[in-house]
Amino acid sequence: MKPRIIIILNRLVVGGQSIDTIPLAASLTEEYDIMIIHGQKEKDEEDYTIDDTNTTGLSFTKIPALKRSINPLHDIRAFIALYRIIKNYAPSIVHTHGSKPGLTGRLSAWMAGTPVIIHTFHGHLFHSYYNNFISAGIIRFERLLAKITNKLIVLSTKQQREITEQYAIVSPSKTVLIPLGVPDFLATENAAYLRNTARHYYNIATDCVAIAVIGRMVPVKNYSLFVEIITGLLPKVKQPVKFFFIGDGEQKLALQQQLNSAGIFWCNGNSNLKAQVIFTSWVSPVTEVLHGMDIITLTSLNEGTPLSLIEAQMCAKPVVAANAGGVADTFADGVSGFLIDGYESEAYVKKLLMLVENDSLRISMGQKGYNFAKNKFSRQNEVDAFKNLYAGCISASHKNNK
């Protein structure tokens, strides 16, 4: 009988957690029986597609009360449901991802007597989400949760330093650094066809440079800065450019109003040839539109390891990104893109202008980005790392129980 593992995700939606974790878990089903528990998605999120190509051998259980937003009644219901499932399934490992599963999932696994509890920090809530008082409370609670956790997985060296040194959540000996893994064939196959299709669909001319941000439109992503960048770049470029918001979220209307105030014409989807800014909503897989882009930008105030930048490089696109969280570990500054300290729009405009006006630089950085991402973010390396981690944790738990 294979050891059992429960993996708990906040939501099963298009985004870094699901895109990385579900195929990864499916790659481990020869060694383990794996149940995926997930919560209820938000209204502005897109469901992650479950099909036989990426979920073979996995079972899925939804807990509607497990939501991203804080609600004591829902959270208690989610905790009780998780406890009952874990107690009944009796897994060797419970592995939680994200903040809410990290709280309710780890507590319920501990109460149920699970031998091994693992948590992955995809990002954290220690700053830029809440006020200082709430942030300090979150930090203190994470320190307590770390005491019942066998291993904490971090995705970058910067994140590891934050967890162990800056915020003193846990000792370095409890952390394991495992970079995200992206299958390079998913980004490279049919690249020319996907580029032509996307550019035709969104009415992007051959000589037009397409610049995009990717993700949920929420305050921490700081997309108002992207609007400022657009406003600053447009008067300076000598060739056609279009800007894309790939994703959706609560700030969409505010961003569109910001564009209106700046006198910049936008549209939803592909409905207007004259639009300088296009809101695509969610696209899955994102490579279907990524290939049509030329530069990917990130403006976040706080990040874990942004999958969007890794996927962009897998699609041979240079990146211009804020130096937030683990971003610096996702690409080679000055080689496959530009890392920007701070949030002055002019700094971003300067680097983007270099890339827009220099086709050979853009192409060269994109190719170097592909080589960098392929070597550093190997899916097979990620799979092997988790096989070793899970096997080692189970073996250690057996020794401790003797």
C-alpha positions in Angstrom: 0.0 0.0 0.0 1.4 3.4 -1.0 1.8 6.2 1.6 -1.0 8.7 1.5 -0.5 12.5 1.1 -3.1 15.3 1.4 -2.2 18.5 -0.4 -4.3 21.5 0.6 -4.7 24.5 -1.7 -6.7 27.7 -1.0 -8.5 27.6 -4.4 -8.3 25.6 -7.5 -7.9 28.5 -9.9 -5.6 29.7 -12.7 -2.5 31.0 -10.9 0.9 29.9 -9.7 -0.2 27.5 -6.9 -2.4 25.3 -9.0 -0.4 25.6 -12.2 2.7 24.3 -10.4 1.3 22.0 -7.7 -1.3 20.0 -9.6 0.9 18.6 -12.4 3.7 18.2 -9.8 1.4 16.1 -7.6 0.4 14.0 -10.7 4.0 13.2 -11.3 4.3 11.6 -7.8 1.3 9.2 -8.0 3.4 6.2 -8.7 4.9 6.5 -5.3 2.0 8.0 -3.3 -1.8 8.1 -3.1 -2.6 11.9 -3.3 -5.7 13.8 -2.4 -6.0 17.4 -3.3 -8.2 19.5 -1.0 -9.2 22.9 -2.2 -11.5 25.8 -1.2 -14.0 28.1 -3.0 -12.7 30.4 -5.7 -13.4 34.2 -5.7 -15.9 35.6 -8.3 -13.1 37.3 -10.3 -11.0 34.1 -10.6 -10.9 31.5 -13.3 -11.2 27.8 -12.5 -8.2 25.6 -13.1 -9.0 23.0 -15.7 -8.9 19.5 -14.4 -8.3 16.9 -17.1 -6.5 13.6 -17.6 -3.4 15.3 -19.0 -2.5 17.0 -15.7 -4.4 15.2 -13.0 -3.9 11.4 -13.6 -4.1 9.5 -10.4 -5.2 12.4 -8.2 -8.4 12.7 -6.2 -10.0 16.0 -5.5 -12.2 17.2 -2.5 -13.7 20.7 -2.3 -14.5 22.4 1.0 -16.7 25.4 0.1 -16.1 27.0 3.5 -12.4 27.3 2.8 -12.2 30.8 1.3 -9.4 33.3 0.8 -11.3 36.0 2.8 -11.3 36.0 6.6 -14.6 34.9 8.0 -14.6 33.3 11.5 -17.7 31.2 10.8 -16.4 29.9 7.4 -12.9 29.3 8.9 -14.3 27.2 11.8 -16.4 25.2 9.3 -13.3 24.7 7.1 -11.2 23.6 10.1 -13.8 21.0 11.2 -14.2 19.7 7.6 -10.4 19.4 7.2 -10.0 17.7 10.5 -12.6 15.0 9.6 -11.1 14.4 6.2 -7.6 14.1 7.5 -8.6 11.9 10.4 -10.5 9.5 8.1 -7.9 9.5 5.3 -4.9 9.1 7.8 -2.2 10.5 5.5 1.5 10.1 6.2 1.9 13.8 5.1 -0.3 16.8 5.0 1.2 19.5 2.7 -0.3 22.9 2.8 0.1 25.8 0.3 -0.7 29.4 0.9 -1.8 31.4 4.0 -5.3 30.2 4.8 -4.6 26.4 4.2 -1.3 27.0 6.1 -3.4 28.1 9.1 -6.4 25.8 9.1 -4.7 22.9 7.3 -1.7 22.7 9.6 -3.8 23.1 12.8 -6.3 20.4 11.7 -3.4 18.0 10.6 -1.7 18.5 14.0 -5.0 17.9 15.9 -5.6 14.8 13.8 -2.1 13.4 14.7 -0.6 13.5 11.2 3.0 12.3 11.4 4.5 14.9 8.9 3.3 18.4 8.3 4.8 20.4 5.4 4.0 24.0 4.4 5.1 25.9 1.2 5.5 29.6 1.3 4.5 30.7 -2.2 4.5 34.3 -0.9 3.8 35.8 2.5 1.5 38.3 4.2 4.2 39.9 6.4 4.0 43.3 4.6 2.0 45.3 2.0 -1.3 43.4 2.6 -2.5 44.7 6.0 -1.6 47.4 8.5 1.4 47.1 10.8 -0.6 45.8 13.7 -2.2 43.0 11.8 1.0 42.2 10.0 2.8 41.8 13.3 0.1 39.4 14.5 0.5 37.3 11.4 4.2 37.1 12.0 3.7 36.0 15.6 1.2 33.3 14.6 3.4 32.0 11.8 6.1 31.5 14.4 3.7 29.4 16.4 2.6 27.4 13.4 6.3 26.7 12.5 6.6 24.8 15.8 4.1 22.1 14.6 5.6 22.0 11.0 8.2 19.5 10.1 9.5 21.3 7.0 8.9 24.7 5.5 9.4 24.9 1.7 10.7 28.2 0.2 11.0 28.9 -3.5 13.9 31.4 -3.5 17.0 32.4 -1.5 15.5 35.8 -0.9 12.4 34.2 0.6 14.5 31.9 2.7 16.3 34.8 4.2 13.0 36.6 4.9 11.6 33.5 6.6 14.7 32.6 8.7 16.4 36.0 9.3 14.3 39.1 8.6 11.0 37.8 10.2 12.6 35.0 12.2 9.7 32.6 11.5 11.8 29.4 11.8 15.4 28.2 12.0 17.2 27.5 8.7 17.4 23.8 9.5 13.6 23.5 9.0 13.5 25.1 5.6 14.0 23.4 2.2 14.7 25.4 -0.9 12.9 23.9 -3.9 12.5 26.3 -7.0 9.4 26.1 -9.1 9.5 23.7 -12.1 8.1 24.6 -15.5 8.0 22.1 -18.4 9.8 23.9 -21.1 8.0 22.0 -23.9 4.7 23.6 -22.9 6.2 27.0 -23.6 8.2 26.1 -26.8 5.9 23.8 -28.8 4.0 25.6 -31.5 5.5 29.0 -30.5 5.3 30.6 -34.0 1.7 29.5 -34.5 0.7 30.7 -31.0 2.4 34.1 -31.6 0.6 34.6 -35.0 -2.7 33.5 -33.5 -2.5 35.8 -30.5 -1.4 38.8 -32.4 -4.1 38.3 -35.0 -6.8 37.9 -32.3 -5.7 41.1 -30.4 -5.1 43.1 -33.6 -1.3 43.6 -32.9 0.5 44.8 -36.0 3.8 43.2 -37.1 5.8 46.3 -36.0 3.9 46.8 -32.8 5.6 45.9 -29.5 3.3 44.3 -27.0 3.9 44.8 -23.2 2.0 43.0 -20.6 1.4 42.4 -16.9 0.0 39.1 -15.7 -2.1 38.3 -12.6 -4.9 39.2 -10.3 -5.8 42.9 -10.2 -5.5 43.5 -6.5 -3.7 46.2 -4.5 -0.5 44.3 -3.8 0.2 43.9 -7.5 0.4 47.7 -7.7 -1.0 47.9 -11.2 -1.7 51.6 -10.8 2.0 51.9 -11.4 1.7 50.1 -14.7 -0.8 52.7 -15.8 1.7 55.4 -14.8 4.3 53.6 -16.8 2.0 53.5 -19.8 1.3 57.2 -19.5 5.1 58.0 -19.3 6.1 55.6 -22.1 3.6 56.5 -24.8 4.9 60.0 -25.6 8.4 58.7 -25.9 8.1 55.7 -28.2 8.7 56.1 -31.9 6.9 52.9 -33.0 3.5 51.4 -32.2 3.1 49.8 -28.8 0.1 48.1 -27.1 -0.3 47.3 -23.4 -2.0 44.2 -21.9 -3.6 43.4 -18.6 -3.8 39.6 -18.6 -6.0 38.6 -15.7 -8.9 40.0 -13.7 -9.8 41.2 -10.3 -11.3 43.7 -7.9 -9.3 46.7 -9.2 -10.2 46.4 -12.8 -12.7 49.2 -12.9 -10.4 51.5 -10.9 -7.6 50.9 -13.4 -9.8 51.6 -16.3 -10.9 54.8 -14.7 -7.3 55.7 -14.2 -6.7 55.2 -17.9 -9.7 57.4 -18.7 -8.3 60.2 -16.5 -5.0 59.9 -18.4 -6.8 60.1 -21.8 -5.7 56.6 -22.8 -8.0 54.5 -24.9 -8.6 50.9 -23.7 -10.9 48.0 -24.4 -12.0 44.6 -23.0 -10.9 41.8 -25.2 -10.1 42.4 -28.9 -13.0 44.6 -29.8 -11.3 47.8 -30.9 -8.3 48.3 -33.2 -7.6 51.8 -31.8 -7.2 50.7 -28.2 -3.8 51.3 -26.7 -4.5 49.1 -23.7 -6.3 45.8 -23.7 -7.8 43.9 -20.8 -7.8 40.2 -21.8 -9.3 38.8 -18.6 -8.0 35.3 -17.7 -6.4 33.2 -20.4 -5.5 29.5 -19.8 -3.0 28.3 -20.6 -1.3 31.7 -20.4 1.2 30.6 -23.1 -1.5 31.1 -25.6 -1.2 34.8 -25.2 2.4 35.1 -23.8 3.8 34.1 -27.2 2.1 37.1 -28.7 3.7 39.5 -26.3 7.2 41.0 -26.5 8.0 42.2 -23.0 6.5 41.2 -19.6 6.4 43.6 -16.6 5.9 43.1 -12.9 5.1 46.0 -10.5 4.2 44.1 -7.3 4.8 45.4 -3.8 5.2 41.8 -2.4 5.9 38.6 -4.3 6.9 35.0 -3.6 8.3 33.5 -6.8 6.2 34.9 -9.6 5.5 32.1 -12.1 4.5 34.7 -14.7 8.2 35.8 -15.0 9.4 32.2 -15.3 6.8 31.4 -18.0 7.6 34.6 -19.8 11.3 33.6 -20.1 10.3 30.1 -21.1 8.5 31.8 -24.0 11.7 33.8 -24.7 10.3 37.2 -23.5 12.5 39.7 -21.6 11.2 41.0 -18.3 11.2 44.3 -16.4 10.3 43.8 -12.8 10.2 45.3 -9.4 12.7 44.0 -6.9 10.1 42.5 -4.5 10.3 39.3 -2.6 11.9 36.5 -4.6 11.7 38.3 -7.9 15.5 38.7 -8.1 15.9 34.9 -8.2 13.6 34.4 -11.2 15.8 36.0 -13.8 19.3 37.4 -14.5 19.3 41.2 -14.1 20.9 42.8 -17.1 20.9 39.5 -19.0 17.3 38.3 -19.4 15.7 41.5 -18.2 15.9 44.4 -15.8 15.4 44.5 -12.0 14.1 47.8 -10.8 14.6 49.0 -7.2 11.7 51.2 -6.0 8.5 52.3 -7.7 9.3 55.4 -9.6 7.6 55.0 -13.0 10.4 56.7 -14.8 12.9 54.0 -13.9 10.6 51.4 -15.6 9.9 53.7 -18.6 13.7 54.0 -19.2 14.3 50.3 -19.4 11.2 49.5 -21.4 12.1 52.2 -23.9 15.5 50.5 -24.4 13.7 47.2 -25.2 11.0 48.7 -27.3 13.5 50.6 -29.5 16.1 47.8 -29.8 14.7 44.7 -31.5 18.0 42.8 -31.3 18.4 43.5 -27.6 14.8 42.4 -27.0 15.3 39.1 -28.9 18.7 38.5 -27.3 17.5 39.0 -23.8 14.5 36.8 -24.5 16.7 33.9 -25.7 19.0 34.3 -22.7 15.9 34.3 -20.5 14.8 31.0 -22.0 18.2 29.4 -21.3 18.2 30.7 -17.8 14.7 29.5 -17.0 15.2 26.1 -18.6 18.3 25.5 -16.5 17.1 26.9 -13.2 13.4 25.9 -13.2 13.5 22.4 -14.4 10.3 20.4 -13.8 12.2 17.2 -13.4 14.5 18.7 -10.8 11.4 19.8 -8.8 9.8 16.4 -9.1 13.0 14.7 -7.8 13.3 17.2 -5.0 9.8 16.4 -3.7 10.3 12.7 -4.0 13.4 12.9 -1.8 11.7 15.3 0.6 8.6 13.2 1.1 10.5 9.9 1.4 13.0 11.5 3.9 10.2 12.9 6.0 8.3 9.7 6.1 11.4 7.7 7.0 12.2 10.1 9.8 8.7 9.9 11.2 8.9 6.1 11.3 12.2 6.3 13.2 10.8 8.7 15.7 7.8 6.5 16.4 9.9 3.4 17.2 
